[in-house]
């Protein structure tokens, strides 16, 4: 029986109509192309932007993260203000790399606890990536607004505690490239020559675009420690570990498969990795708490689930079935994890094998009665492939 047949048969158990089945088949379609893993060799080489961020991190260790980042991330030069992104000054600085020294509106970002801002280079299963950690919730919101919302005061959901900033145009890297290019081409380094060279490098985004993670120190998914039976300090520490590995898992799927979606399967995989990294084993009840499904079938408003309804949004009936699927899938995943892995015993090869195995399956397959068989087969297959590479 092929995957599409398995998925359809799993959905028919819920006695829903053909239209809902097609909605869910489309929503849960597997976009992770496994063909890209044929020549995968671990560990992966760092992406090209990491080198300059290592310099930022060294400077942050000496002077603090704000002092290290402000001269190089142009959005740090502007405050959060309505319609600032529409001004000529802002557009010139962020789109053309124009200097900000004489711009009256370039008064800088305001942080409530700038001394608590941190910058790290974190080693992930997919290579190193820069991490900026805010000192408090308000400063995290400021970072998100500056670096993903063009310094506009747009709302950031309470359940959002991290994000990956991708495709970030780093004008500092461009200026470094320009200096090197001029030194190598002294006879042809006029401004008109540089404009021609700049047009040439535009398609080569690895030369100037960065990827990094923003983290909040708050409770993960806005879940209070009492809901998990933990103390505030315990949950604060675990929250940061889960949040960090969650985002690093999105980074892994982005590097391995070129895909990182706002989808429940992506969230299941990322939270699986986050929870395991934090406590050594998987807990489905924690994941359901994060989503707002701890009292299934009742959904708690404000949980993360509502962020993953799809585009266009799933119908009410299909969305209810999706909730059942993800609950069953999470419980099946916990059963498999506890049966096949001892607490804290897995190595990096096993961790990568498990993550890649999960990307080869669908939510319907994980929610089916054969989930254990599918997982065992997929993990074994991926482990063998990685050993061969």
Protein Blocks (a to p, Z undefined) as FASTA:
>chain_A
ZZklmmmmmmmmnopafklmmmmmmmmpcfbdfklmmmgccdddddfklmmmmmmmmmmm
mnojklmmmmmmmklmpccdehklmpmklmmmmmnopafklpmklnopadfblmlpccdd
dddfeopadddddfbfklmmmmmmmmmngopacdcdfklgbdcdehiacfklmmmmmmmm
mmmmmmlmcfklmmmmmmmmmmmmmlmpccdddddfbdehhiafklnopafklmmmmmmm
mmmmmmmmmmmmmmmnopacddfklmmmmmmmmmmmmnopacfklmmmmnopamccbdce
hiaklmmnopadddfklmmmmmmmmmmmmmmmmmmmmmmpcehkacfklmmmmmmmmmmp
cfklmmmmklmmmmmmmmmmmmmmmmmZZ
